[in-house]
Amino acid sequence: MDRFVIRGGHQLAGMVKIQGNKNEALPALAASLLTDDPVILRNVPRIGDVQSMLDILCSLGASVKELSRNDFEICCKNIRAAEITAEKARTLRAAILLAGPLITRFHHVLLPPPGGDVIGRRRLDDHFLAFTSLGAEVGEIDRAYVFKKKALRGADIFFEEQSVTATENALMAAVLAHGKTTLRNAACEPHVVGLSNMLNAMGAAISGIGANILHVNGVERLGGVDHTIGPDLLEIGGYIVLAAVTNSALTIEGVNPEEIQVIRTTYSKLGIDFELTSDRLYIPAGQNMEIRPDFAGDIPKIDDGAWPRFPTDLMSILIVAATQAKGTALFFEKMYDGRMFFVDHLIGMGARIVLCDPHRVVVVGPAQLYGTQVTTPDIRAGMALVIAALCAEGETIIYNIKQIDRGYENLEGKLQSLGAQIARDSNE
């Protein structure tokens, strides 16, 4: 198994180009199942999760042509109702996104439970609610989900929670259903918008894009498309924190300014600021890095939520920033009950953190971090631990980095180009 060996405490400098959005690329790949025509996807990140999705598509009969390193042509004309193996499904949380497109093509679909990050309970109830509302039957046989249908018909669906993947699954099932579908309390993250625009370019009729109520008028068929994946806000958020905690000046290329505004206010609470132009972001060295109390002098609370609230996937990374900022902050993770447990690794590195319960931690900074050996439990905690290691004194070894590879393309190469002392080797 590969590991990262990192020597921290060094100032970085340079420019980094942001990869395509993992959370848009995966549903876009799944959406290629909705047409027999070729689908071209550009700016696709070369990461573990994308490779897992491509492997599954190929196992179902799709043809995949690599046009360039980050551009692919997928054709699902010869797709078949083959069984997806449990081994393949376990590698990928986004495997559940195949359910929506597959039930539009076949009367019977068998899908093993998806895998992915271990960050607590991740319900699928809203996925199944959408499918049954549209006319499918959902059952379970031998620990696998079974979807059956005669025909899909439009419905008025209210989601119990603003689930991104449930919204995407419902959209992909509804675009070819008979009649009109309304999705209420739908997720509206940038990657949901990206998928919706892609589907419309294929011939779908989705309105209300970017809002919490989506209307879908079913069409008879979809065609091919040439679609470009947008920038990955989570990677951007990680490099902003990396620059701040290592006292480095970094330029980030390929950003969407409208998306950046969602995180700017929260970052400013920790004394982190940056300069933003049309497609670039510059983080100067010498950040203030002082936690700003609330108006009445209270300890600030940093919490997450559905878009346009602060993204849950940046909570781990911002906790690392707080360990290097002067003051005290309360972090309240509302969406997952297992995400906060990674802070044990930061405490082992010297951070002053109190784990109040599965959802809340109090961070007191600044604290000198020291290199040690850690194991990453999930993608975002993995990036957080890399950032912590780069600002720590001494050497840190990070194990289980296949989790990081699932979400970040050539991470060590990008960091090395900035001057980071990071190497990948095998501990066998």
N, C-alpha and C positions, 0 to 999 in steps of 0.2 A: 504494500500500500504506500502511495506517495505521501509526502509530508512537506510542509514549508519550514525552512530554517531561516529565521529573520533576526538580523542584528539591528536594534533600534537606536534612537537618539541622534539621528542624522537629519539635517535639513534637506528638503527636496526642492526641485525647481523644474519648470518646463511646462509642456502642454500635453493634454490627454484628449483623445477623441473618444466620444461616448458611443457605446454599442447600441444596437437596436433594442427596443423594449421587449424583454423576455415575456412579459405578461400580455403583450399584443401578438407576438410571434406565434405562441402556442395555439390560441384560438384561431388565428389566421390559417395555420397549417390544418387544423381540424376542419375549417370551413371549406378547404379545397375539396372535401368529400361531397360537397353539395352540387357539383357540376361535373359533367363528362369532359368539359373543355379544359385546356391547360390553364393553370394559375401560376403567375410569376410573382414571387415575393422577394422584395429587395430589402437590404439592411437587416437581414436575419442574423442574430447573434450566434456564433459558433460555440455553443455551450452544451453541457451534458443533457439538459432537459430537451433542447431542440433535437439533438441526435436521437434521444429516446422516442420522441414523437415521430421523427422520420422513419425510424426502424419499425414502429408499429404500422405506419401507413404502407410501407413496403411489404410488410407481412400480410396486409389485406389486399395486395395486388396493385397498389399505386406505383407509378413510375416516377422517380425523382432524378432530375438532371441538375447538376451543379453548374450554374452559368458563370459564377465567380466565387470568391471565398464566401461572400455574404449574400449571394443572390441564387435563388433556386427556382426551377420550374417543376411543378407537380401536376401530374395528370392522373385522375382517378376514374378514367373511362372503364377500366377493367377491374374495378373494385369488386370484391366478393364478400359474402357474409361469413367470413372466416372467423374462427374463435380467436380472440386475443388472449394470449397466455397470461397466467397469473404473474409469472416472472416479469414480463414486459410491463404489465400494469403497475406492479409494485414500484417500479423505478420512477414513476411519474404521477404527481397529483393531478396534473392536467389531463390524464387519460380519461377522466370523467367527461371532458369536453367532446369526446368522440361519440357519446351517447346521442346527443341532439342530431348531428348530421346523419348518423347511421340509421336512426329510426325513421328518417325521411326517405331512406333508400330501400330499407328492408322491413319485412313484417315481423321479423324475430331477430333480436340482438342479445347476445350474451356478453357481459362485461364484468371482469373481476374487479373487486374493490381497488381503487387507486391508492398509490403510495404517496411519497413526498415527504416534506418536512415533518418532524415530530415536535410540534409546538402546541399540542393540546387537541381537544376535540374539534373536529371540522365537519359540521353537519352537511348532509346531502338532501335534507328534507325538501328544501325549496326547488331543487332540481326535479325531484319526483313529483312534487305538486304541479309543476309546470307541465311535465309530460302527461300526467293523468288528466289535467284540465284540457289538454289538447286532444285527448282521446286515446292515449296509449295505456296499456296495462303494465304495471311495474310489480315485479315479484323477486323472489330470491330462491335460488337452487344451489345447493352445495357451495355456499359462501360466495356466490356470484350473482350479480344483478341481471334480471331477465326483463327485457322490454318487448312488448307485443303490441301490434296495432293493425287495424284494417285501413283506417284513414285518419289523418290528422285534420282537425277543424279548429278554427280560431276560437279564442276564449278570452275572458276578462280575468286576469291573474293578478293577485296581490301577494307579493313576497313578504314573508315574515321578517326577513332581514335583507339588507341591501347587499346581497351576495353577488360578487363580480362574476364568478363562474356560473352561477345559476342564471343570472341575466343573460350571459353569453350563450349558454345551452338553450335557453328558451327562445332567444332570437334565432338561433340556427335551426331550431325545430319549427318555428312559426313562419319563417319566410316562404316555405313551400306548402304550408297548410291552407286548407280551403277557408276563405273568409278573413275576417279581421280579428287580430289579437291585440289586446291592450295589456301592457306590463306596468303594474303600479308598484311604487317603492323600488324601482329598478336602480341598479348601480349605474353611476355615470362617470367612472374613472376614465382617464385619457385612453386607456387600452380598450375600454368598451366602446368609446367613440370611434377609435380606429377600426375596430371590427365592424361596427355599424356602417361606417363609410365604405369599407371594403365590400360588404354585402350589397349595399346600394349600387356600387359600381358594377357588381355582377348582375344587376337587374332586380334586386329586391326593392320593396317599397316601405322603408322605415322612416317614420317622422318622429320629431321630438328628441332627436339625437342631442346628447349633452344634458338632458333633463331627467327627472326621476319618473316620468311617465312616458313610455314609448308606445307608439302605435305601429302595427305591422299589418299591411294588407298583403295577404298571400298571393304569390304569383305561380305560374305553371312551371317555369324552369329558370335556372340561373345559368349565366355564361361565364366565360373566363374573365380574368382581370390581371392587371399589372399594378401591384400595390406595394407601397414603400412603408416599412415599419417605422414608427416614430422613435424618438430618443428615450433612453431608459432613465427615468427620473430617480430611481433608486441608486443607480450607479453614480449619477451626478451628486446626489446627497452624500454618498460615501466619500467622494473625492473632496467635497467642501470641508467635511470634518477632518479628513486626512491632512489637508493643508493647514487648518487651524491648529490642530494638536501638535504638529511638527514644526510650527512657526515657519511655514513655507509659502512661497508665492507660486500659485499654479493657475494655469489657464485651461478652461474646459471648453472644448469645441463641439458644436452640434447640439445646442440646447433649445428648448421651447420656452421663451420668456413667460408665457401665460401659466405654464405648469409650475415654474420656479416660484412664482408669487405665493403659491400655496404653502411652501415650506419656509419662506423668508422670515415671516413674523416669528415663528417658533425658533428658528436658528438665532434670531436677534436676542431672544431671551437669555441665551448663553453667551452673548457678546460676540457672535460671529456675523460678519457682514461681507458683502461682495459687490462687485460692479457687474452690471448686466447690460449687454447690447443685444442686437437682433438675434444672433445665434451663438454668442460666446459669453462666457462667465469668467471673471477674473477674481481670484481670492488673494488679496495682498498679505504679505507676511506681517507679523506683529499685531495679530488680532487682540481685541480687548479681553476676551475670555473671562468675563465676569458675569455671574448669574444675576439677572435683574429681578428684584423682588416685585411682587404685585403692588398695586397702587397704595394699599394700606400698609405696606411693609411685610406682608405675609410671604411665606415660602411659595414660589410659583409652582403651579401644577402643569405638567406637560402631558397631555393625553392624546389619544388617537381616535380615529373614527372613519366612517365612510366619506368618500370624496364629496366636498372639498375640504374635509378635515385633514389633520396631519396623518400621513400614511403609517399604518402599523409596521410596515416592513422597514421603516427608518428608525424605529424606537431603539433597537439594540445599538445602532450606530450612534445615535444622539446621546445615549447613556455613556458611551466612551468619551464623547466630547465633554460631558458634565464632570467626569472624573478629573479633567484638566482645567476646569473653570473655577474661579473663586466664588464660593458661596454654596448654597444648598438648594436642591430642587427635588420635587416629588414627581415621579413618572408613573402614570396610570395607564396600563395596557388593558384596554377594554375588550379586545376582540378574541384573544387566545389565552388559554389558561396555562400554557406551558412555555411561553416565549421568554419569561423573565428568569428562568432558572439558569441561563447561561452566565448570570452575573457572578456565580460561584467562581468562575475562572478569573474574572476581573478582580475579585476579592483576593484570590490567590496570588495575583500580580501586585497587590498592594493598594487597590482601590478601597475607598471608604464608602461602602454601600450597605444599607440595611434592607434586606428582603422582608417586607411587611407581610405579604401574602402572595399567592400566585399572580396577582395582577398589579401590585404596587411595589416600587422600590424608592428609597430615599438615597440620594447621592450627595456626598459632601466633598467638595474639592477646594483647591487642587491637591492631588496625591501623586507622589512619584511612583510610577509603575516599574516593575522589574521583570526581566525575562524569566520564563519558566516553561513548562510543558503543558499544553492544553489540547483538548479535543473538541472540534466544532460540532454542535448538535444539529445545525440547520444552515441554510444558505446565508441568511442575513446576520446571524450570530457569527458565522465564519468570517464575513467581511469586517465585522466589528472587532473581532479578535486580531485580525491582520492589522487593522489601524492601531489598536492598543499596542501590539508588538512593535510597530514602527516608531511609537513615541516612548517606548519603555527603555530602560537602561539594561544593556546586556542582550543575551540571546534567548529567543523564544522559539520553541518547536511546536508547530500546529499539526495535529493528526486529523485524519478523516477529511482531508481536503477535497475528496470527491464531492462533498456537499457544496463547497465553494465553486467547484468546476461546473456544477449544475446551473449556476446563475451568472457567472462572470467569465467573459472570454479573455483568455491569455492574461490573467491578472498579474502574474509575476513579470511577464514581459513589459506590460504597461508601467508597472512600478519600477522596474529596473531602468526604464528609459527616463524616469524622473530622478534617478539617483538612489533609489532604495536598495538596501542590502538584503535581498530576498532570493532564496534559491529553492528549487524543488528537487528533492531526492527521494530515494526509496529507503525505507527502514527495514527491508527484508534482510 
